[in-house]
């Protein structure tokens, strides 16, 4: 079997058995195809028999070392993860007899803190769209949901009308790995959605919530363009990704007193350590909360 054929089988396995997102599938396809092309161009290896018999750990180390010259450490870690998962898949299928990647340690990934907005900056951004226009009302509703619910951009654009319960203030979200969760939203988001839905009355339940000017579902790239357009109109004039709105949501909840476990549930994280990386509390805010919350400090003020 050719390596490219095996990659296609692996991607199909991820799509069907693991319910991987389109973004994950694209990333794995790019990473594995690049590695397969490297094997073919440098060592003439194109099939699984040659892959299993001729490749050693040192060959994979050499490939990763070359990547380090032009790629960030996080990209190298992701590519190694993709190759490891692929080789494990091949061995489980008994298409190769050994996994030569297990002896290679994973490089420590860089932990750069994603950009997030302060509460005042976030309020200015959410209120930036012009509510006198149809698309402005859509953008306001979109920002209220992204920030008010802490959704991934893929989750927001994937919402259907049946997923939104305006009366109860809940939205049903399909997260990573087809994990469903319910996330509450407040009155500002409800009002923004009601105003926006007036422009699209009598929609069928499976119709997308957020659409473009032609009535088709918004894409993740469209959301990024919408966000950048409104960022240019506000006084802070900072850059922020749609994912940064999710980080801002988590941080502001934590500052307001929400516990990490609750934030974890709303974000749809499997691991609490992932949630911790999503929150950013400056030292001044942390000190204020410590002084006002620790029992010894409170007792001494009396």
Secondary structure, DSSP 8 states (H G I E B T S, - for coil): -BHHHHHHHHHHHHHHTS---HHHHHHHHHHHHHHHHHHHHHH---BHHHHHHH--HHHHHHHHHHHHHHS-HHHHHHHHHHHHHHHHHHHHTTSSS--TTTTS--------------HHHHHHHHT-S-TTSHHHHHHHHHHHHHHHH---HHHHHT-BGGGEETTTTEEEEE-GGG-EEEEE--HHHHHHHHHHHTTS-S--TTSBSSB-TTS-B--HHHHHHHHHHHHTTSSS-----HHHHHHHHHHHHHHTT--HHHHHHHHT-S-HHHHHHT----HHHHHHHHHHH-HHHHHHT-
